[in-house]
Amino acid sequence: MCIMTKVKKIEVLSDYQLKVEFVDGVIGTADLSHLVGKCVFNQWKDYRIFEQAHVGSSGQIKWNDEIEICSDALYLKISCKNPEELFPLLKPETINA
């Protein structure tokens, strides 16, 4: 599980969208419609399953024991940050010769 940014709360919106609030105060909307019907997200063809979204015990978004979404990926998309900003160890080292 990849969790650096925990979700505080979510609200299920129409058309496979979630309003997501992170613990650091960042709030935005995530459109997950592109996942419907793919692999485990096939279950979302029944929209009632998608409506069961909730915040898991580790601050991730989950639906059941088979479906969860990494909050880090949603955070990057919603905040418009790049991975290096969220994970400073990804920044390439500058070598001075």
C-alpha positions in Angstrom: 0.0 0.0 0.0 1.4 3.4 -0.9 0.2 6.1 1.5 2.0 9.3 2.2 -1.1 11.5 1.9 -4.0 10.4 3.9 -7.6 11.1 2.9 -9.7 12.9 5.6 -13.1 12.5 3.9 -14.8 11.8 0.6 -18.1 12.5 -1.0 -19.4 10.4 -3.8 -20.6 12.7 -6.7 -22.3 11.7 -9.9 -20.7 10.1 -12.9 -18.0 8.2 -11.0 -16.5 11.2 -9.4 -15.3 11.8 -5.8 -14.8 15.0 -3.9 -11.7 14.2 -1.8 -10.4 16.1 1.2 -6.8 15.3 2.4 -5.5 15.7 5.9 -3.3 18.6 4.8 -6.4 20.6 3.6 -6.1 20.0 -0.2 -9.6 19.4 -1.6 -10.5 18.5 -5.2 -12.5 16.3 -7.4 -11.3 13.0 -8.9 -12.9 11.6 -12.0 -12.6 7.8 -11.9 -14.9 7.0 -14.8 -12.0 5.9 -17.0 -11.5 2.9 -14.6 -15.1 1.5 -14.9 -15.1 -2.0 -16.3 -11.3 -2.5 -16.1 -10.0 -5.4 -14.0 -11.4 -5.2 -10.4 -13.2 -2.0 -11.3 -15.6 -4.1 -13.4 -17.7 -4.2 -10.2 -18.4 -0.5 -10.7 -20.6 -1.3 -13.6 -23.1 -1.6 -10.8 -23.0 2.1 -9.7 -24.3 1.1 -6.2 -20.9 -0.5 -5.6 -19.1 2.8 -6.5 -21.4 4.6 -4.1 -20.0 2.5 -1.3 -16.7 4.4 -1.3 -15.3 5.2 2.1 -12.1 6.1 3.8 -10.1 3.1 5.0 -8.3 2.7 8.3 -5.0 3.7 6.6 -6.4 6.9 5.0 -6.9 5.3 1.6 -10.1 5.2 -0.4 -11.7 1.8 -0.6 -14.9 0.1 -1.6 -14.5 -3.4 -0.3 -11.7 -5.9 0.3 -10.9 -6.1 -3.4 -11.0 -2.4 -4.5 -9.0 0.5 -3.2 -7.3 3.5 -4.7 -3.9 4.8 -3.7 -4.4 8.2 -2.1 -1.0 9.4 -3.3 -2.0 9.0 -6.9 -5.2 11.0 -6.4 -3.3 13.6 -4.4 -0.9 14.2 -7.3 -3.7 14.6 -9.7 -5.8 16.9 -7.5 -3.0 19.0 -6.3 -1.2 19.3 -9.7 2.1 18.4 -7.9 4.7 16.2 -9.4 6.0 13.1 -7.7 9.3 14.8 -6.7 7.4 17.3 -4.7 5.5 14.6 -2.8 8.5 12.2 -2.6 11.6 14.3 -2.2 13.9 11.3 -2.4 12.9 11.0 -6.1 14.8 14.2 -7.0 17.9 13.4 -8.9 21.2 14.2 -7.2 23.2 17.0 -8.6 26.8 15.9 -9.1 29.3 18.7 -9.2 32.7 17.8 -10.7 
